[in-house]
């Protein structure tokens, strides 16, 4: 251009800002100062691309030229400081806001959003109340910022959650009164806030349904995300409903649905979604491939995880870490070590955790110890609590309890609950009562509402015959109103998932399941099954202890699978059972012998790992 005026410079500066090229934007702004003084629009454009250091320089120029009091410039300064002031708690942004002689709606929105970005939800809500009282008005952006602020206001725990839900309901009423309930972005934000504050799935879905016909792909992905963690089956049903809406599905939607598939006992749902991913042209997508590795592994198919990993053209840290974790939960420690040795990118802290976990589950003490001791020297990764917990687990599982305790005492950081849980679990496995008492005391002190410490200690006392001490622990558990997670198992037969609790009292086929299980137990006793009554939790007659063990949830699930063995809906020679807590020693022995007796592979996924029972042997080699 033979001639450039201020508008020419500002237009290109704005273009660089909009296309996320901050270095070119700031450089051009600096060059412009030799020819023109900026106006309010130029300041607003350049401030949008500035980090804190550059933003302070532009702020200084705005002060010298008296543009700092202009509302457009002030709004941009608020946003710039809040975006870069996570450690400063928006101090400078708040100072700019207070000193603005004139504030418009954008000024208030920028400050509300700034508090929310810095996790100061309470201040954001206070500012919104003040804004509402002064009659400034509000718009969609205001409501989005306030809704997000409710979620980050520290409303946690039972009472805090109720207070957060109350504020969310108040905002919901305001949204309805002011006619914003048809704004799909606002309703999507409200649904997310309700979910994060502990509202039920039904309540969230009811609100989502109120914008019937106006939902977009973001709102659909949001509701499926909420449901996926709590009810994978319902998440898949919602996805099927979404496909009938003729919306263009994106990679984010597919990634959430794949995540939901990880909650099933079999891989067939994941395979179905995988086929849709391929049909829609997302083959090779990095995010989806990573999600598939995780989902296939969690649903029991390490082979399909390997297939996805091997077919990837490019891999990032998540790819390698997901495959390493897959090997870990399936007890394939040596395969994990081979994969770790073949990595073509530098490991990150999560990589080391995955490899150490794999070593722990496979009993590879020397290999795990070497990786831990050289992680800083080789990879410049400083050990954190997760790494220390893995080492405690490695030593503890191998029976080296005293070494594990000494290791904790040498830790340069304060042990967290995961570290003490690892030590306590090792004490349970090897019957070490004295160190267990120390570990459980530390765990209860750090997490008094976590039932794990109480339950494991009660089990240790019971297995050692100290039933009075076990009773005291259980009484303490009730006294502190700590909720114990009930042991549940799930099995999929045909297209239906069946849930079993210990005793199986409420299943409609209870009598048939009991008869099948009792017949199975008689046959297993003929080939060597002996109930591990030492793990019964109460002081009772031996006969009653055996009966208590017979009706554990995973045994009932297996009996139900055998009943349905001749059903055409029952698929394949593999029985897959999912369990929410660790499998006990008696059930582990039971499943080994049962796999040999019925000539069928039995796969049990418990809270820690997968157990593949084949011909009387478990893939964990009795090391779990």
HELIX and SHEET records of a PDB file:
HELIX    1   1 UNK A    6  UNK A   18  1                                  13    
HELIX    2   2 UNK A   22  UNK A   32  1                                  11    
HELIX    3   3 UNK A   40  UNK A   47  1                                   8    
HELIX    4   4 UNK A   52  UNK A   64  1                                  13    
HELIX    5   5 UNK A   71  UNK A   84  1                                  14    
HELIX    6   6 UNK A   91  UNK A   99  1                                   9    
HELIX    7   7 UNK A  105  UNK A  117  1                                  13    
HELIX    8   8 UNK A  121  UNK A  133  1                                  13    
HELIX    9   9 UNK A  140  UNK A  151  1                                  12    
HELIX   10  10 UNK A  157  UNK A  177  1                                  21    
HELIX   11  11 UNK A  184  UNK A  196  1                                  13    
HELIX   12  12 UNK A  201  UNK A  209  1                                   9    
HELIX   13  13 UNK A  217  UNK A  230  1                                  14    
HELIX   14  14 UNK A  232  UNK A  243  1                                  12    
HELIX   15  15 UNK A  251  UNK A  261  1                                  11    
HELIX   16  16 UNK A  268  UNK A  279  1                                  12    
HELIX   17  17 UNK A  286  UNK A  298  1                                  13    
HELIX   18  18 UNK A  302  UNK A  310  1                                   9    
HELIX   19  19 UNK A  317  UNK A  329  1                                  13    
HELIX   20  20 UNK A  333  UNK A  341  1                                   9    
HELIX   21  21 UNK A  349  UNK A  362  1                                  14    
HELIX   22  22 UNK A  365  UNK A  379  1                                  15    
HELIX   23  23 UNK A  385  UNK A  397  1                                  13    
HELIX   24  24 UNK A  401  UNK A  409  1                                   9    
HELIX   25  25 UNK A  417  UNK A  430  1                                  14    
HELIX   26  26 UNK A  433  UNK A  446  1                                  14    
HELIX   27  27 UNK A  452  UNK A  463  1                                  12    
HELIX   28  28 UNK A  467  UNK A  479  1                                  13    
HELIX   29  29 UNK A  510  UNK A  526  1                                  17    
HELIX   30  30 UNK A  533  UNK A  535  5                                   3    
HELIX   31  31 UNK A  542  UNK A  550  1                                   9    
HELIX   32  32 UNK A  553  UNK A  563  1                                  11    
HELIX   33  33 UNK A  564  UNK A  566  5                                   3    
HELIX   34  34 UNK A  585  UNK A  597  1                                  13    
SHEET    1   A 6 UNK A 496  UNK A 501  0                                        
SHEET    2   A 6 UNK A 488  UNK A 493 -1                                        
SHEET    3   A 6 UNK A 574  UNK A 579 -1                                        
SHEET    4   A 6 UNK A 601  UNK A 605  1                                        
SHEET    5   A 6 UNK A 610  UNK A 614 -1                                        
SHEET    6   A 6 UNK A 617  UNK A 618 -1                                        
END                                                                             
